[in-house]
């Protein structure tokens, strides 16, 4: 199933945030969206996931969802958005409550999602008892439990320390390895974008327009090889060169706001 | 440099005298001592008893703690205590339940729906500040002489406080959680049940503490105005007859009732809000 951004523009009152953004994230493809602060990355993701109505343009789905998918698009949030009063298992089960699955099927789906994210031993724990990395794993398990066609990830690692970020990036590589599920991955972090994405959409400063779409060479698994490191670093530098000037302007704008 | 041992690092600072860095991170965390509180209470009661025993103050104006306890025991043995307490309890429970149930419904409506909010907040803001006991004569006119106006007065007092605590609680539920649930296509009733209700519960339970006190104040006031039984009636009659030991016994019962309700709500919080 493909997810299409069709000439999406958006304004908040007098503020133009996005201007005519179009791209397609194909089935099983990981598309990263990068750009300077305030360029509308998260707004674009909210529009793609149906959480925000665009001023013009639209988000479209093309094709059938994968077999067994209960929800084609699910979010992984920057702040985890876990219910503090619910256990890990209950948090993961939330997207299944209104589905036609039997209690047994629901339990099996939750078990599967917990197993895929290494949370089996924490099913009865509460969010306050977990580290930031484990909380985000719960957020990922909750997104996976409905077998989505496309994960919409809004800076999923930005609230985590660098070691946890590295570990979760490895997990993302594993989760996305079979190509059964695609992702739109919004991030500030160019290293994450280069490690995880098949293509990187670079947005300009507000109002966000597509400046460039970069295809990342090699498979995600191969990108861990020493030989690829230099090439990926070059790509990262190239992306930074594209963004740097506008990032400085954006930062000054935020400081003066 | 990398090969140096930690001791080398110490040596590198030279021969100057060293002294430990003074601890400055004590913060400000006052923790109540349970025993200190009980001791202070015992000391105050002891002093009070001593003042009475030494006849420094006329017992008519200030009965001793032991005198109050013995008055309470006499009341309990005669059956009068239970008669008054049960009458008050019935009024409190009926009025509190009625006010709480309606307050929760209206509070959720105000918290969840725009039209209810527009209308509800206007009415709540206009009517909440009115002392509810002032409405009792009107309620007697409307509902007749009997239990109804007293229960209605308590219910009104409880209703407004509950409404405010409920819609404040709904407002305080983090919006990112509601958005998260919507992003998973969770239907609105399930969002209310699984996200908004538990999220608003801390505020609702905090409201219960306030409404329990409101109910207690209103039942005493209402019984003083027009009732034949009840703790308020009893306290008023004892005052009129200058039976200050019995008057204080009545006040003690009210205090114990308040403590019991507070404890009950604490237990409820410990059970329902264990996730905090």
Boltz contact constraints between the chains, C-beta under 6 A:
constraints:
  - contact:
      token1: [A, 49]
      token2: [B, 183]
      max_distance: 6.0
  - contact:
      token1: [A, 51]
      token2: [B, 183]
      max_distance: 6.0
  - contact:
      token1: [A, 75]
      token2: [B, 183]
      max_distance: 6.0
  - contact:
      token1: [A, 81]
      token2: [B, 176]
      max_distance: 6.0
  - contact:
      token1: [A, 81]
      token2: [B, 177]
      max_distance: 6.0
  - contact:
      token1: [A, 81]
      token2: [B, 180]
      max_distance: 6.0
  - contact:
      token1: [A, 84]
      token2: [B, 275]
      max_distance: 6.0
  - contact:
      token1: [A, 85]
      token2: [B, 198]
      max_distance: 6.0
  - contact:
      token1: [A, 85]
      token2: [B, 275]
      max_distance: 6.0
  - contact:
      token1: [A, 95]
      token2: [B, 184]
      max_distance: 6.0
  - contact:
      token1: [A, 97]
      token2: [B, 190]
      max_distance: 6.0
  - contact:
      token1: [A, 98]
      token2: [B, 186]
      max_distance: 6.0
  - contact:
      token1: [A, 98]
      token2: [B, 187]
      max_distance: 6.0
  - contact:
      token1: [A, 98]
      token2: [B, 190]
      max_distance: 6.0
  - contact:
      token1: [A, 126]
      token2: [B, 275]
      max_distance: 6.0
